[in-house]
């Protein structure tokens, strides 16, 4: 039997993040497991709970894991600094439809703002940014103004910004990305991914 690692949270003993991921890996669909890994190593509502290399090491060195291959694949798809489940969904969708994997939070120096701007996802070589905008982006005036400043800064650096929402037509989005990246359309192929 494997001893589980326990950590403290508000002075209460709780399972360490790697234990949680390993423990429920066999019960989750691949996409949900990648989201869980992204959440553990990303910036969702606070700092990362575990480093990506540490999570990989835990998975690699644990003697018995139910669904090891399933979990190893998910950890391989996890990325640091992801901010939300929709960002993970958008990145995985791109890979699923045979687009190059977008970079999570590419760093662009904005001369207008005098600081680094980081879109959700992007293709730095093509200067294409993908921004997922949930409801709060439209409900908060402050958030909307921040988004507009970010978009203006990106455009000033020669970037194109594509906005993605829960109502986005993903067939059209794929065509826009392919066109911008100079990739041929995929005749007869439609994503299995439905939003």
MOPEPE-V217436 format. One record per pair of residues at least 12 apart in sequence whose C-alpha atoms are under 10 Angstrom apart, sorted by sequence separation. I is the first residue (numbers start at 1). J is the second residue. If there is no record, write none. Layout:
i->[I/I]
j->[J/J]
//
This chain:
i->[4/5/6/21/24/25/37/40/41/59/60/79/90/91/105/106/107/119/120/151/174/5/6/21/37/41/59/91/105/106/118/119/120/4/5/38/41/77/78/104/105/106/107/133/162/4/5/21/37/40/56/77/104/105/106/107/162/3/4/20/21/56/59/88/103/104/105/106/108/131/174/55/87/103/104/105/106/107/174/37/102/103/104/105/106/171/4/17/18/21/56/102/103/104/108/171/17/20/55/56/101/102/103/131/160/170/171/83/101/102/103/106/170/18/53/56/82/83/101/102/129/171/17/52/81/82/100/106/170/171/17/52/79/80/81/105/170/79/80/105/129/169/170/52/102/103/104/105/128/129/169/52/102/103/127/128/168/52/102/119/127/137/167/51/91/166/90/91/127/128/129/130/131/132/133/134/135/165/17/18/90/91/119/127/128/129/130/131/132/133/134/135/17/18/48/88/118/119/126/127/128/129/130/131/132/133/134/16/17/18/22/48/87/88/117/126/127/128/129/130/131/132/133/16/17/21/37/47/48/86/87/117/126/127/128/129/130/131/132/119/124/18/19/22/38/42/84/113/117/118/123/132/18/22/33/34/37/38/41/42/43/44/46/83/112/113/116/117/122/17/18/21/33/36/37/40/41/42/43/44/45/82/112/115/122/18/19/26/27/28/34/35/36/37/38/39/40/41/42/43/44/45/81/82/91/113/114/122/18/19/22/25/26/27/30/33/34/35/37/38/39/40/41/42/43/44/90/110/112/113/122/18/25/26/29/30/33/34/37/38/39/40/41/42/43/44/90/112/113/22/23/24/25/26/28/32/33/34/35/36/37/38/39/40/41/42/90/110/111/112/119/22/23/24/25/26/28/30/31/34/35/37/38/39/87/89/110/111/22/23/26/30/33/34/35/38/39/87/109/110/112/22/25/26/29/33/34/38/39/87/108/109/110/111/112/22/25/31/38/39/86/87/108/110/111/24/25/30/35/38/86/110/130/84/86/109/129/22/25/35/36/38/39/108/128/21/22/35/38/84/34/35/108/126/35/36/128/32/35/127/128/21/31/34/35/123/126/127/34/126/32/125/126/31/32/35/123/31/34/123/2/2/31/1/2/31/1/2/90/97/99/94/98/87/93/97/100/86/99/100/86/94/99/86/90/94/98/93/100/99/94/100/99/98/97/97/97/98/97/96/97/96/97/94/96/93/93/94/93/92/93/89/89]
j->[16/17/18/33/36/37/49/52/53/71/72/91/102/103/117/118/119/131/132/163/186/18/19/34/50/54/72/104/118/119/131/132/133/18/19/52/55/91/92/118/119/120/121/147/176/19/20/36/52/55/71/92/119/120/121/122/177/19/20/36/37/72/75/104/119/120/121/122/124/147/190/72/104/120/121/122/123/124/191/55/120/121/122/123/124/189/23/36/37/40/75/121/122/123/127/190/37/40/75/76/121/122/123/151/180/190/191/104/122/123/124/127/191/40/75/78/104/105/123/124/151/193/40/75/104/105/123/129/193/194/41/76/103/104/105/129/194/104/105/130/154/194/195/78/128/129/130/131/154/155/195/79/129/130/154/155/195/80/130/147/155/165/195/80/120/195/120/121/157/158/159/160/161/162/163/164/165/195/48/49/121/122/150/158/159/160/161/162/163/164/165/166/49/50/80/120/150/151/158/159/160/161/162/163/164/165/166/49/50/51/55/81/120/121/150/159/160/161/162/163/164/165/166/50/51/55/71/81/82/120/121/151/160/161/162/163/164/165/166/154/159/54/55/58/74/78/120/149/153/154/159/168/55/59/70/71/74/75/78/79/80/81/83/120/149/150/153/154/159/55/56/59/71/74/75/78/79/80/81/82/83/120/150/153/160/57/58/65/66/67/73/74/75/76/77/78/79/80/81/82/83/84/120/121/130/152/153/161/58/59/62/65/66/67/70/73/74/75/77/78/79/80/81/82/83/84/130/150/152/153/162/59/66/67/70/71/74/75/78/79/80/81/82/83/84/85/131/153/154/64/65/66/67/68/70/74/75/76/77/78/79/80/81/82/83/84/132/152/153/154/161/65/66/67/68/69/71/73/74/77/78/80/81/82/130/132/153/154/66/67/70/74/77/78/79/82/83/131/153/154/156/67/70/71/74/78/79/83/84/132/153/154/155/156/157/68/71/77/84/85/132/133/154/156/157/71/72/77/82/85/133/157/177/132/134/157/177/71/74/84/85/87/88/157/177/71/72/85/88/134/85/86/159/177/87/88/180/85/88/180/181/75/85/88/89/177/180/181/89/181/88/181/182/88/89/92/180/89/92/181/62/63/92/63/64/93/64/65/164/171/174/170/174/164/170/174/177/164/177/178/165/173/178/166/170/174/178/174/181/181/177/183/183/186/186/189/190/191/191/191/192/192/193/191/193/191/192/193/193/193/194/193/195]
//
